[in-house]
Amino acid sequence: MKITLVIAVMLSFASLNAASLEGFNKRFKLKRNSAGELTSVKMVKFTKKFSLRPYLVQIKNDLKSEIDRMKQKSYQAELDMFIDQISDDDALKAAGDDNPLIVREALENLPNVDVDKTFNEVQKKNVLAKFEFDLKKAMKMLDLSIIADPTDARYFYRKNVTYQVVQKALNFAAKRFDSIPLLNFASFLIVKVHDLVLEQRLFNQNMLLHYLENFDAKALGMSELELDKVRSSIYESRIGALNYLESNRAAKNWEKYGADKFFTIVRSSNTRLRRSGNLYGKTTRINYGFAHATLDGDKVILDTVNKKHTFSSKMPVAYYYAKPGKVKRFRGLLELANAGLGFLPIPGWIKSNVQGFVESFYVDQRRDEGALVGFFESNENFNMLNAIKEQNKNPYILL
């Protein structure tokens, strides 16, 4: 009887483990050469035919919807609450920072923007069409499907070509536009689309990091050494184009480079949770970057890697179970403010400062949420998987 029970439990566990790796197997492909050497990890689902259209349609519709929404009587109260959220930090208040006020101005100015006319004028100058053509050409050399190359310690460093395309497009736009607001908006679109396209790789890498942390190498179809090198390749891809010294460090310590980076993050994450005291009630670690917690009586998911924003040391909330649309709406307003900054008559350096402040609330945070998708998928919680995808709002990420 006991033997039968043990066998049943073992079979049940094996079935659960197989099901929990279903997402990994359908999302990632391990490529090997004729000698059996793991040469790359590729994402199966990604935007293969690049076009500006998905983001242009999204931001255009979002701008129009927001302008219509502003006509509602309740909008002012919602805006007040949003500005309070981005102002709620002692360091920000102590510095007398004007960023939240400028964010408010950018949003309140949106009804003065003729959205259709603006898009038409921007597209007339052929700047976006040329950028799209040049980026497509550069991406052919990049092979966006590859998210890790364990055999080449400088694979991604040598392929930092798309940033040159962006700079070329921005210089071209500066020559084509006489109107500063139109130039600002065209520049915003160029930078944003480029970042969103490359974000596919970052998002999927973070998803992969969840699997690398929570499943043994053999279950993933790798050796321990291959797993370590895959992790190294992920972090090598994040070395800046000008950071040659870091590239050298990665190459010299290739087998341990990724593990060192990863477990530094894990230790920092655990320390932040430990030092949070009773602020978040009982916390339960999800993976290297996220934890379940309770905030003001509500169940939430904490991002334990990033800061709430550039001036804050607090951990941001990645998801509110009682308010499933809260993070999505918050990020939507930040994105619209970012788009609207270029229409304000403010110096370029102030605009850049505010953009950096705005993006510090959500850009890195949503990229890291690939690890949340990995967690929910490996636990077969597809409703939460879709909820995280929904608040990501990257039209180029396919799940």
N, C-alpha and C positions, 0 to 999 in steps of 0.2 A: 504493500500500500504506500509506504513512504517513498520507495523507489519510483513508483508510478507518479506520485505527486511531484517529486523532484524533476522527473523527465518532463512533465506537463509544464512546470514553471520555466524550465530551460527552453522549451519549444516556444512558450509564450514570449519570453524575453528575446529570443532570436527573431521572432516575427515582428516584434515592436522595433527592434534595432534595424531590421531590413526596411520597415516602413519609414522610419525616421531618416533614413539615408536616401529616400526616394527623391527628395528635392535636390540633394547634392548630385545625384546621378543624372537628373534631367537638366540641370543648370550648367554643369561643368564637364568638360571633356579633357581627359588626360592624353596627351599626344606623346608617342614614343617612336624612336627611330628603329632601324632594322636590328640594332644591337640590344634593343629593349630599354634604352636609356630614356628617362622622362625628359622631354625637351621643352614642353610648355603645358600650361593649363589654360584652356580657352573657355570663354563663356559661350553657351549655346544660344541664349536669347539676347540679342542686342540689335540696335538699329543699324542695319547693313546699308540701306540706301539713305544717305544723309540728305536732309533738306532743311532749309530755314523755316519752312511753312508751319510745322507743328507748334513751334514756340511763338511765331508771329501771330497765328490764329489765337493761341491761348492768351497772350498778353493783351491783344486787341480786345478780345471778349471780356477779359477781366477789367480792363480800364472802363469800358462802356457800362458794364454791370455795376461797377463801383460808383460811377457818376450818377446812375439811376438810383442807386441805393441811398445816395446822399440826400435825395429829396424826401426821404422818410423822416418823420418827426423824431424818431428814436435814435437817429444816426449820431447826433451830437453827443448823446450820453455814451454811445458805444465808442466814439472817438476819444472822449475824455478818459474812458476806462483803459483804452489801448495806450494812450500817452502816459497814463499813470503806471502801466505795466513796464514800459521801457524806461521810465524815470525812477523806478523804485529800487534805488541802490544808493547806499550812504556815500560811497566814493564818488559817484556821479554828482550827487547833491553838493558835496563838500567842494568839488571843483567848480561848481557853478556852470556846468557844461550846458551849452545851448543846443546840442544835437537833437534832443527830443522836440524842442520848439521848431527847429527847421524841418524835422520829419512831419510835424503837424502842418506846417505851411505847405509842404510839398503835396500832402493829401488834400488839403482845403483848396489848393489851386487847380486840382484836376478838372473841375467843371469849366475852367477857362481854356482847356485844351480841346481843340477840334480833332478828335481821334482819327476819323476817316481821312481828313485832309492831311494830317501829319503823316500817316502811313503812306498815303499817295505821294506826297512830296519827297519822303525819304526814298521810296522805291524808284522814283523818276530818275534819280541821279546815278543809278546803276551800281552804287556802292555795295549794296547787299548782294546783288547778283554776282558781282566779281568776287566778293568774299566767299560766297557759297562755292563757286567754281574752284577757287584756290584751296579752300579747306578740303574739298572732296579729293583734290589732287594730292594734298599732303597726307590725308588719311589712308590713301592707297599704300603709301610707304610705311605707315604706322602699324597696320593690322590691329585694329581696335579690339578684336576678339581675344587677343592674348592678354591675360591678366597676370601671368607669372611665367618667367623663363628661368628655371633653376640652373641652367648650364652657362649663363652669361651674366656676369656681375655688373656689366655696364649696358645691358640691353636697352633699358628705358632711358638711361642718361644720354645715349647716343641718338635717341629718337625724339628729343625735345624740339620737334620741327613746327608744331602747330602754333606755338607762341610767336614765331616769326611771321606766320600768316596773319595773325591778329594785328601785330604791329604794322605790317604792310597795309592792311585794310584801314587801320586808324589814320595812318598818314595820307592814304588816298582820300578818305572821307574829309580830312581837314582841307584838302585842296578843292573839293567839290561843293562844299556847303558854305554859303555866305551867312546863313542864319545860325547863330550860336545854339538856340534851342533844338533845331533840327540836327545839327552836328552832334550835340550831346545825346540826343535820342538814338541816332544811328550808331554812335559809339557804344551806348548802353546795350543795344541789340547785338552788336558784333561780339562784345566781350561775354555777354550772357549766354548766347548760343554756343560759343566755343567751350565755355566752362561746363554747360549742361551736357554737351556731347561727351566730353572727357569724364564727366561724373559717372557715366555708365560703368567705367572701369573701376573707379574708386568704390562705388556702391557695391558692386559684385565682389571686389576684393574683401571688403568688410564682411560680406556674407560668407565668403570662403574662410575668413579668419575665425568665424564662429565654429565652423565645422572642424578646422584644424585644431582648435582648442578643446573641443568636446568629444571627438571621436579619435580612436587610435589610428595610426598611419595605415596599418594593414586593412582596416575596414574601409578606408578611403582609397585603397588601391595603390598605396605608396610604401616605400621603405621609410624608416625614421629619418635617414639622411636626406631623402628626397623631400620629405615634409619640411625639414629645417631649411632647405634651399629654396623651396617654394615661398616660405615665409620671408626669407631674405629678399627674394625678388620683389615681393609686395612692397616692402619698405624701401627697396632700391628705387622703385618707380616714383617714390615721393621725394626724392632728392632734387632740389632746385637746379635749374640749368647752369647756374653760376657757382654752385657749391661743389667744386671739383675735389676739395679736401675730403668731404663726406663720401663722395664717390670712391675715392681711394681707400677710405676706411672700410667701406662695404666690400670692396674687392679683396682686401687683405684678410678680412675676417668673414668670408662668405658663408661658411657653414654655421656660424653662430650669430651673424649680424642681425638676422630677423628675430631670433629668439631673444637676444639682448634687448632689442627695441620693444618687442611684444611684452616681455615680462616686466620691463620698466613701467609700461602702461598699466599692467595688472596690479603691480605693487602700489602705484599712485592711486589707482581706482579704489583699492581696498582701504588705503589710508584715508581717502576722502570720506568713504562711508563710515569708517570707524570714528572719525573726528566730527561727524555730523551730529553726534549725540542724540538727543531726543527730538530733533527738529523734524525728522521724517518717520518717527515711530520705528517699528521693526522693519529692517530692510532685508531683502532676500536677493542675493546676487543672481543675475540672469546669465551673464557671460562677462567677458573682459571689459565691456563698455557700458553695461546697463544693469539696473537693479529694480526690483519691485519695492515700493515704499508706500507710506501713508502721509499725505500732506493735508493739513486742516481737515482731517477726518475722511478724506477721499483717497481711494487707491490710485496710485500713479506709477509711471515708469520713469525712473531717473536716468539721465545721461551722466555717467560717472567719469567720462573722459574730458568733455568740453566744459567751458565756462558758460554761464548764462549769457554774458556778452563781454566785450573787451575790457570793460572797467570793473567787472564783477569776479568774485572768487566762488560764487555760488554754483551749484550744479543745476543745469536746466532740466525742466520736465519735458520728456519726450512724448508722453501720452497721458491724458486724463481719462480714466475709464468712465467716470460719471459725466464727462463733457467731451465726447469723442471728436467733435469738430473744432475744439478750442485751439489746438496747435495749428491746424490747417488754416483757420481764419487769421490767427496771429501772424503767421508767415505770409499769408496773402497780402495783408496790409503792409508788411515790411517790403515785400516785392514791389507793390504799387508805389510806395513812397520812394523807393530806389529809382523806379522809372520816372517818377515825377520830379525828382531833384533837378534834372537838366532843364526844366522849364522855369525854374526860379532864377531871378537876376542876382546870382551870388557868385563870388570869385571861384575859380576852378579848384583852388586848394581847400576851400571850405567844403565844396561839394564832395571832393575826394575823401575828406575826413568823415563826413556824415555817411557816405556810402560804406566806408570801412566799419563804422559803428553799426549801421543797419545790418550789414552782412554778417557781422560777428554773432548775431542772434540766431542765425538759422543755416548758413551755408555748410559749415563743417558738421553741424549737428545732423542735418538730414543725410549727408553722405555716410556718416557713421551708422545710420539706422539700417544699412544693409545687414549689419550684424543682428538686428532685431528681426528682420525678415528671415534670416537663417534660423534663429531661435524658434519663431512661431511655425515655420515650415517643418522643421525637424520634430516639432511636437504636434504636427498636424492640426494647428489652429489656423485655419485658412481665413476665418473672419478677421482675426487680428492682422494677419499678413496683408490682407486687402486694405485694412484701415491704415496701416503704416505706409503702404504704397500711395494711398489717396492723399495723405498729407505731405508726401514728398514733392508732388507737383512738377516732376521732371518728365516731359512728354517723350523723352528719348529712352527712358528706362522701361524695359519690358519684363513683366513678371508673369 
